[in-house]
Amino acid sequence: MNMKDLKLTIFNSLLENVNNNVRTLAYDYYDNKIIIYGYLDTDPDDDDYEVIDIAISEIMASYPDLESQEINLVKSYEPIGKLKPYKGWVFVRNEN
């Protein structure tokens, strides 16, 4: 799987699928599993998970080799530069 193409697919699936409380989103991929990590400025709720789940469904439809998914959302006030990017950032909110 081409990581550049996967990252572009993830980015496109997130268009209009990121809630206002999301500070940044990262992704990881291994063993046919896609993982989205989200750092939020509030405690994650069901709507936050649902929006990301919709995006992951679009990603998995584009990559039939992906067999499973995971969504990890956490509240964090750490500076974005100190957060773990995993395989890369796919969304970063401007916080200036």
C-alpha positions as YAML, in Angstrom:
chain: A
units: angstrom
residues:
- id: 1
  name: MET
  ca: [0.00, 0.00, 0.00]
- id: 2
  name: ASN
  ca: [1.36, 3.40, -0.99]
- id: 3
  name: MET
  ca: [1.48, 5.56, 2.16]
- id: 4
  name: LYS
  ca: [1.26, 8.82, 0.21]
- id: 5
  name: ASP
  ca: [-1.96, 7.67, -1.48]
- id: 6
  name: LEU
  ca: [-3.35, 6.39, 1.82]
- id: 7
  name: LYS
  ca: [-2.64, 9.72, 3.51]
- id: 8
  name: LEU
  ca: [-4.35, 11.60, 0.67]
- id: 9
  name: THR
  ca: [-7.38, 9.30, 0.95]
- id: 10
  name: ILE
  ca: [-7.53, 9.88, 4.71]
- id: 11
  name: PHE
  ca: [-7.26, 13.64, 4.21]
- id: 12
  name: ASN
  ca: [-10.05, 13.63, 1.61]
- id: 13
  name: SER
  ca: [-12.33, 11.51, 3.81]
- id: 14
  name: LEU
  ca: [-11.93, 14.03, 6.64]
- id: 15
  name: LEU
  ca: [-13.07, 17.01, 4.56]
- id: 16
  name: GLU
  ca: [-16.14, 18.40, 6.32]
- id: 17
  name: ASN
  ca: [-15.88, 15.53, 8.84]
- id: 18
  name: VAL
  ca: [-13.90, 17.28, 11.59]
- id: 19
  name: ASN
  ca: [-15.72, 18.77, 14.57]
- id: 20
  name: ASN
  ca: [-14.72, 22.18, 15.99]
- id: 21
  name: ASN
  ca: [-13.25, 20.66, 19.16]
- id: 22
  name: VAL
  ca: [-10.65, 18.63, 17.24]
- id: 23
  name: ARG
  ca: [-7.16, 20.08, 17.56]
- id: 24
  name: THR
  ca: [-5.29, 17.53, 15.48]
- id: 25
  name: LEU
  ca: [-5.66, 14.09, 13.91]
- id: 26
  name: ALA
  ca: [-2.94, 11.55, 13.20]
- id: 27
  name: TYR
  ca: [-3.05, 8.15, 11.58]
- id: 28
  name: ASP
  ca: [-1.30, 4.83, 11.89]
- id: 29
  name: TYR
  ca: [-1.48, 1.75, 9.71]
- id: 30
  name: TYR
  ca: [-0.21, -1.79, 10.24]
- id: 31
  name: ASP
  ca: [-1.34, -5.38, 9.66]
- id: 32
  name: ASN
  ca: [-4.31, -4.24, 7.53]
- id: 33
  name: LYS
  ca: [-5.57, -2.02, 10.35]
- id: 34
  name: ILE
  ca: [-6.16, 1.74, 10.17]
- id: 35
  name: ILE
  ca: [-6.04, 3.79, 13.36]
- id: 36
  name: ILE
  ca: [-7.04, 7.43, 13.73]
- id: 37
  name: TYR
  ca: [-5.75, 9.31, 16.78]
- id: 38
  name: GLY
  ca: [-7.49, 12.53, 17.70]
- id: 39
  name: TYR
  ca: [-6.45, 15.17, 20.19]
- id: 40
  name: LEU
  ca: [-9.41, 17.31, 21.25]
- id: 41
  name: ASP
  ca: [-9.85, 20.35, 23.47]
- id: 42
  name: THR
  ca: [-12.90, 18.74, 25.14]
- id: 43
  name: ASP
  ca: [-13.73, 15.25, 26.34]
- id: 44
  name: PRO
  ca: [-14.71, 13.17, 23.29]
- id: 45
  name: ASP
  ca: [-18.39, 12.32, 22.96]
- id: 46
  name: ASP
  ca: [-20.41, 9.95, 20.77]
- id: 47
  name: ASP
  ca: [-20.69, 12.53, 17.98]
- id: 48
  name: ASP
  ca: [-16.90, 12.86, 17.79]
- id: 49
  name: TYR
  ca: [-16.53, 9.09, 17.36]
- id: 50
  name: GLU
  ca: [-19.38, 8.93, 14.83]
- id: 51
  name: VAL
  ca: [-17.88, 11.63, 12.59]
- id: 52
  name: ILE
  ca: [-14.48, 9.91, 12.54]
- id: 53
  name: ASP
  ca: [-16.15, 6.53, 11.99]
- id: 54
  name: ILE
  ca: [-17.83, 7.91, 8.86]
- id: 55
  name: ALA
  ca: [-14.44, 9.05, 7.56]
- id: 56
  name: ILE
  ca: [-12.86, 5.67, 8.32]
- id: 57
  name: SER
  ca: [-15.69, 3.92, 6.47]
- id: 58
  name: GLU
  ca: [-14.81, 5.97, 3.38]
- id: 59
  name: ILE
  ca: [-11.13, 5.08, 3.78]
- id: 60
  name: MET
  ca: [-11.87, 1.37, 4.13]
- id: 61
  name: ALA
  ca: [-14.13, 1.47, 1.06]
- id: 62
  name: SER
  ca: [-11.16, 2.81, -0.93]
- id: 63
  name: TYR
  ca: [-8.76, 0.19, 0.46]
- id: 64
  name: PRO
  ca: [-10.39, -3.27, 0.59]
- id: 65
  name: ASP
  ca: [-7.20, -4.69, 2.16]
- id: 66
  name: LEU
  ca: [-8.00, -2.79, 5.35]
- id: 67
  name: GLU
  ca: [-9.75, -5.29, 7.60]
- id: 68
  name: SER
  ca: [-10.13, -3.40, 10.86]
- id: 69
  name: GLN
  ca: [-10.16, 0.06, 12.35]
- id: 70
  name: GLU
  ca: [-9.60, 1.81, 15.63]
- id: 71
  name: ILE
  ca: [-10.44, 5.32, 16.80]
- id: 72
  name: ASN
  ca: [-8.57, 6.84, 19.73]
- id: 73
  name: LEU
  ca: [-9.79, 10.26, 20.83]
- id: 74
  name: VAL
  ca: [-8.43, 12.02, 23.90]
- id: 75
  name: LYS
  ca: [-8.66, 15.43, 25.50]
- id: 76
  name: SER
  ca: [-5.27, 17.13, 25.46]
- id: 77
  name: TYR
  ca: [-3.92, 20.61, 26.10]
- id: 78
  name: GLU
  ca: [-0.34, 19.66, 25.23]
- id: 79
  name: PRO
  ca: [1.24, 21.81, 22.52]
- id: 80
  name: ILE
  ca: [0.75, 20.12, 19.16]
- id: 81
  name: GLY
  ca: [4.52, 19.87, 18.70]
- id: 82
  name: LYS
  ca: [4.69, 17.58, 21.75]
- id: 83
  name: LEU
  ca: [1.90, 15.24, 20.62]
- id: 84
  name: LYS
  ca: [2.74, 11.93, 18.95]
- id: 85
  name: PRO
  ca: [2.09, 12.11, 15.17]
- id: 86
  name: TYR
  ca: [2.31, 8.31, 14.60]
- id: 87
  name: LYS
  ca: [2.69, 7.89, 10.80]
- id: 88
  name: GLY
  ca: [1.66, 11.50, 10.17]
- id: 89
  name: TRP
  ca: [-0.75, 14.34, 10.78]
- id: 90
  name: VAL
  ca: [-3.84, 14.45, 8.57]
- id: 91
  name: PHE
  ca: [-5.43, 17.47, 10.25]
- id: 92
  name: VAL
  ca: [-3.93, 20.24, 12.39]
- id: 93
  name: ARG
  ca: [-6.00, 23.16, 13.64]
- id: 94
  name: ASN
  ca: [-4.41, 26.62, 13.59]
- id: 95
  name: GLU
  ca: [-4.00, 27.62, 17.23]
- id: 96
  name: ASN
  ca: [-2.27, 30.99, 16.92]
...
